Amino acid sequence: MKLFDVYPLFPIEIVKGKGCKVYDNNGTEYLDLYGGHAVISVGHAHPTYVQAVADQVGKLGFYSNSVINGLQETFAEKLGNACGYPDYSLFLINSGAEATENALKLASFHNGKKKVLAFKKAFHGRTSVAVKVTDSPSYVAPINTGLDVTFLALNDIEGVKKELATGDYTAVIIEGIQGIGGIIEPNIDFLQALRLECTQTNTVLILDEIQSGYGRSGKFFAHQYAGIKADIITVAKGIANGFPFAGVLISPMFKAVHGQLGTTFGGNHLGCAAALAVLNIIEKENLIDNAKQIGDYLLHELKQIPQIKEVRGKGLMIGIDFEQAVKEIRNKLLVEQHVFTGVAGTHTIRLLPPLCLTKEEATEFLLKLKQCL
Ligand SMILES: Cc1ncc(COP(=O)(O)O)c(C=O)c1O
């Protein structure tokens, strides 16, 4: 059997990692400004993380959601306190797309409505409902076409008011910072007005913090820069530093009903141990502050480089726009300078490094980028 060819691959096999460095099967070292697509939060092979996962797998890797899992309860309490939503409940699943699916399902159970408002350039996953609220028609198969979704321009509050006034919408879904769309932030006053409109029209406000959350923006959640609270928040990626794990944070206004949501693997013991280790490391090493400080440094320095058209972002979620397509720069960074970066569209390099990136590593990246330019 061969692999189903859905990914354009770099001809590199990464076999090892340490902190913000990864190594290929020839022993070549790479600086990781991509974090395996925003997934590596506390750094590759962090010793506390490795120990926690190893200890747990030696004890119990998995048992079903039909019995008490104390690790889930410990994790939920710790996450609630860490992220500023201590009174919310947690539903655990395995991936970002599943978080989107469950968030929308819950909204619809709650207010009995069906339509969803999403935003242009949004990405929320590739499964059934998630792909429909993603603004990429080429990812939507005929079988996914059941959901009624309206896409508005980001920050179009008049459009939001007009749509929500119909009373037809179950939810509005919005990324804390659009990632795949090109590191685009919703305006603070837009988010505040959106919050108000959702409350007034009994529409559920879902904040997708799958990429922008977990400290990446320099706050636990990017929407916290606007001082608002969401009704549902989705998290994945950095939550367990690479172990497939995700969560839906749910306001007390939602009623839990047995059987409405469920999963075999979600919240398993091994994932909980990984996710608990991540929260402990983030706290002990002040990684959210580090993301803010190193992010500010990178944003400031990148803005001084004349060949760059625009720099956007917060913390360690940074978009670098060029006049020309970035394919060649990105390839040079990888092949000549041994630096992994991400991309958004054709003209934006996307930085999503581990939150433990040091100032020295950030400076090393800036030097290597300048050499490529
Ligand atoms: C904002 C956002 N939402 C949802 C997803 C989907 O997550 P997953 O790939 O884990 O299904 C992603 C993945 O890139 C994302 O960036």
PDBQT file of the ligand as one rigid body, heavy atoms in Angstrom, charges set to zero:
ROOT
HETATM    1  C1  LIG A 401      -7.997  28.069  12.971  1.00  0.00    +0.000 C 
HETATM    2  C2  LIG A 401      -8.062  26.593  12.704  1.00  0.00    +0.000 A 
HETATM    3  N1  LIG A 401      -9.203  25.929  12.967  1.00  0.00    +0.000 NA
HETATM    4  C3  LIG A 401      -9.308  24.602  12.762  1.00  0.00    +0.000 A 
HETATM    5  C4  LIG A 401      -8.251  23.869  12.259  1.00  0.00    +0.000 A 
HETATM    6  C5  LIG A 401      -8.402  22.400  12.029  1.00  0.00    +0.000 C 
HETATM    7  O1  LIG A 401      -7.607  21.665  12.911  1.00  0.00    +0.000 OA
HETATM    8  P1  LIG A 401      -7.219  20.136  12.593  1.00  0.00    +0.000 P 
HETATM    9  O2  LIG A 401      -6.275  20.161  11.443  1.00  0.00    +0.000 OA
HETATM   10  O3  LIG A 401      -6.586  19.655  13.882  1.00  0.00    +0.000 OA
HETATM   11  O4  LIG A 401      -8.474  19.415  12.273  1.00  0.00    +0.000 OA
HETATM   12  C6  LIG A 401      -7.040  24.527  11.961  1.00  0.00    +0.000 A 
HETATM   13  C7  LIG A 401      -5.905  23.774  11.395  1.00  0.00    +0.000 C 
HETATM   14  O5  LIG A 401      -4.987  24.314  10.813  1.00  0.00    +0.000 OA
HETATM   15  C8  LIG A 401      -6.950  25.914  12.186  1.00  0.00    +0.000 A 
HETATM   16  O6  LIG A 401      -5.826  26.596  11.905  1.00  0.00    +0.000 OA
ENDROOT
TORSDOF 0
